Amino acid sequence: MSQPLIIQPLSPLSGETVFLEKGSELTLAVQITLGCGCPTCAGGRWDASRFRVHAYLEEVSKNGKSHKIILHYSGRASEFKGSFPANSFGKYRAEITASDPETGSAGRCYMDFSIKKQHPA
């Protein structure tokens, strides 16, 4: 039984500016639920361990340099996380995809965010 997967960015939020030191890790977090509103969780009917979740990041301000990040189930209902080293400052566009190969359920969302250099206090 295939249903759409609804992907909601949790961190960073779309349009958010994140301040980091160069090379520090930025964690992406999303919430993935079924179109019917059911949560995903380990061992449940919609077992999060089956899900394939990826984020494709494009550095908009760096001529389209791209990164692929795998997001994993965090242990909290419907939450998936992944991180990458923030080696470049600027604007990013993320395409986040999720699928359940067993049921054929899939979803996609897009978000934009910026990374700026954190200044010492």
C-alpha positions in Angstrom: 0.0 0.0 0.0 1.7 3.2 -1.2 1.1 6.5 0.4 2.8 9.9 0.0 5.5 10.7 2.5 5.3 14.2 4.0 8.7 15.7 4.7 8.9 18.7 7.0 12.2 20.4 7.7 13.0 20.8 11.4 16.5 22.2 11.3 17.6 24.4 9.7 14.2 25.8 8.8 13.6 27.0 5.2 14.9 30.5 4.9 17.0 30.3 8.1 20.5 31.7 8.4 22.8 29.5 10.5 26.0 30.9 12.0 28.9 28.5 12.2 32.6 28.3 12.4 34.2 27.1 9.2 34.5 23.3 9.2 32.0 22.7 12.0 29.1 20.2 11.5 25.7 21.3 10.4 23.0 18.9 11.2 19.9 18.6 9.0 16.8 17.2 10.7 13.5 16.4 9.1 10.2 14.9 10.2 8.7 12.3 7.9 5.1 11.1 8.3 2.6 9.4 6.0 0.0 11.3 4.1 -2.6 10.0 6.5 -0.7 11.5 9.4 0.7 8.2 10.8 4.2 8.5 12.3 7.3 6.5 11.2 9.1 4.6 14.0 11.4 1.7 14.5 9.6 -1.7 14.3 6.2 -0.1 13.6 3.9 -0.6 10.7 5.8 2.2 9.0 9.2 1.0 10.1 11.7 3.9 9.8 14.6 1.4 9.4 13.3 0.6 5.9 13.3 4.3 4.8 15.9 5.7 2.4 16.4 9.4 3.2 18.8 11.6 1.3 19.5 15.3 1.2 21.1 16.8 -2.0 22.6 20.1 -1.2 23.6 22.7 -3.8 25.8 25.6 -2.9 23.9 28.2 -4.8 26.6 30.9 -4.3 29.4 28.5 -5.3 28.5 27.7 -8.9 26.3 24.7 -8.0 28.8 22.6 -6.0 26.7 19.8 -4.6 26.8 17.4 -1.6 24.8 14.2 -0.9 23.9 13.5 2.7 22.3 10.3 4.1 19.8 11.0 6.9 19.2 8.2 9.5 16.3 7.6 11.8 17.2 9.4 15.1 15.3 7.2 17.5 12.5 9.8 17.9 9.2 9.2 16.2 9.3 10.4 12.5 12.7 12.2 12.9 15.7 11.7 10.6 19.0 13.4 10.9 22.3 13.8 8.9 25.2 16.2 9.1 27.9 17.6 6.9 31.0 19.8 7.4 30.2 23.4 6.7 33.3 24.2 4.8 31.7 27.0 2.7 29.6 29.9 3.7 26.8 31.1 1.5 23.4 30.1 0.2 22.3 26.5 0.0 19.3 24.8 -1.7 18.4 21.3 -0.4 16.3 18.7 -2.1 15.3 16.0 0.5 13.9 12.7 -0.7 12.5 9.8 1.2 11.2 6.4 0.1 10.1 3.1 1.6 11.2 0.4 -0.9 8.8 -2.2 0.7 5.6 -0.1 0.1 6.7 2.2 -2.7 5.8 5.3 -0.6 7.9 8.3 -1.4 8.1 12.0 -0.8 10.3 15.1 -1.7 10.7 18.6 -0.3 12.9 21.6 -1.1 14.3 24.2 1.3 16.8 27.1 1.1 19.0 28.2 3.9 22.3 30.2 4.4 25.4 29.5 6.4 27.4 32.5 7.6 30.5 32.8 9.6 30.0 33.0 13.3 31.8 36.0 14.8 33.4 35.8 18.2 31.4 37.3 21.0 
